[in-house]
Amino acid sequence: MWLRKVPLLLLLLLSGCGQQSAPVRVFAADSFPEHLSDWNLLRSDGRQLRLGSDVIPYDLNTPLFTDYALKLRAVYLPAGKPVTYREGQALDFPVGTVISKTFYYAVQDSSRVLKDAAAVSVDARRSLSLSDYRLLETRLLIRYDTGWRALPYVWNDAQTDASLEIAGALSQLEMADLDGSLQVFNYIIPDANQCAGCHAPNHSDKELSPIGPRVDQLNKFYNYDDGVDNQLSHWLKLGKLDRVPADLSLLPRRADWSDAAVSLERRARAYLDANCAHCHNPKGAADTSGLHLNIDARMDRNFGICKPPVAAGRGSGDRPYDIFPGRPDSSILLFRMQHSDPAIAMPELGRSLNHAEGAALIEEWIANMSGSC
């Protein structure tokens, strides 16, 4: 009797293994599945979140702030189609690429999430224990031959799957700070069209593109399952990166905004680029403001130094200049970063809470600037 059950047992084991290692599916641009699990990028049984075997996790030197949410970033690249390195430009991802970003929080109990100011991103490797975390959303960015497409998926209460929500969603959360204080806020999941607010850095053509996985952002070490390695080196070993210079030490590296060992200016500029430059660049949605905060912008009036606001009013806080050297309390940039009113706050999308630590960095940077207006 036991011997008769062996083939059935093997079949069940093999089918279970096959399910866990099922290949990633990339759906047609006009036909998207209702459930995130259909893509085979991530799977959850409600207890553990796991990345698909063909999916590569990655992290950024200085990430975008999103209401203190933690983020598990990963990319799927089709077999035989590596990313192409382009000097001075964004990486060229091949058709069939799927970039995913899963937003989650550490939990205090069933009703509260925890604020962790230090861990804006976390090295989660290939899995995540859901006894310690709560999943909120996973955003996908898919490369088709006609361009990129963005899709938001919202996780269910059981944490077993996420559903496509083209219109976005809103969750009211209670956050516990390390000092025990509590704050209720609305966590906003943008709709598919709002994704262009950040992912269309060229306002003229409005084409979507990735903004995080650039060479200088990926040039850092990551703790993979088989050990610590530089992310670019790891991609090279996997055959997923092409035409990169032989000497990786010559490649640019973005500063980590939270690393006190790095100069104040490099940290501040890295932070402003990650959080502001998707709009505030010469071709971005905020090009009419004349304020350019991209990492390679010159430190002149276009960078906000002694630059009067284009339009006065509530958004300026009656402060005279975007950046007033030595006087952060007279700088519009800091005023808008410290505000939570949607009509005043910057960035306009992606946050309901103020990033106190990021604002403190910019305040210290402006206070230490020399010169006068």
Phi, psi and omega in degrees: 000314181297320181296327180293333183278346184299311179302321179295319179297316178297320180298317179296318179296316181294320180293324177295316178296321180296324180294321182290328184252022180301140182294150177297140177250132176247115187274158180298154187295344181248014183212100183248140181287154180288332186245141179298325182300335181295338180282339184064024176278317179223149176224143179223139173255013182091346179246328183219133173261130181231142174279149175296156185294336181266007186255134183254120175284152177209169179220168182241151177297313176227104183273169173287138176280132177221081175050039179063016177290145170275155185222130173256109181261142180206157180223139171251128178241129181299147182303134177077009181231084182285166172286139180259127177283135177228120183296130177074007180227172176291154174300147180260102181276139183285160173302135183102354176292140172231117177258129180239147176222113181258126182260134182204167179230149164292145184247143174270317173204193185294340185247352185233143172254161184255138173274125176233095186296330184281329188257069176293329169228163185219144177279095183263357183053228188260357182211163184215126179282119184277000171287340182252348188223157175239124179277137178248310184204159171228124178257135178249144173231115188246133181264116174252171179291345177263358180129191183269150176228136182251139180222132176259131175242136183248129183284143179282170183295330180283349179064029181259339180194167178235145183251145178293125179232084182303326182275003181078188182198171179220134176234130175271122184239154172247124183251132176260126177275169181296335180274003178094351180289153183241147179216127176266134180212162178263116175273118187255124174262116186292154174283172186299325180287326180293340178301331179293342178300331177249322189268019173234073186294342175256105185293338183289311182266345177056023178282135179286151175199157174293145178240344182272305187284076174254164183304311184292335177278326181276346183284079181200168179271148181222143182270088179282170179300328181261014176126174181279137179206155171294135185300318180294320177297319179297315179297322177299315181297328179278356183074024184256004181224131186235149173063030178272145177304146184297323182264100182294339180294343180274351182283149180293151177226125179289142177291151171273117187301335185263002183272105184295345179283346180267150182301148181302318181294317180296320180294316181296318181291324176296318180295314182295323178295315183291327187257343188232330193286348175296334173255317185271074172218168187301339180245004187279178183297336180258028183297331181289344179287340183072011181254115183245115185246016178293154190300332182259011179287149177286146179278075180227202183298324178295340175275000177103354182293115180056029181264121177292155179291148176292320178230122179281176180129203184301324183295337180270342182062025182059027175263146192281329187224153175302311175228118180253104184308129179080354185226077181300328181290349177251015183253125181297322182306311181292320179304315183286329176292327184272358184261147178249354176295121182304334180282348184239324189299144171230137357295158182288326182246155168093000177210143170248337181258155173279141176268091187300319183289322177294318178295323179296323177297313182292324177297315180295320180298312180294320181298330182267003178287140174267166179102175182210155176264000000 
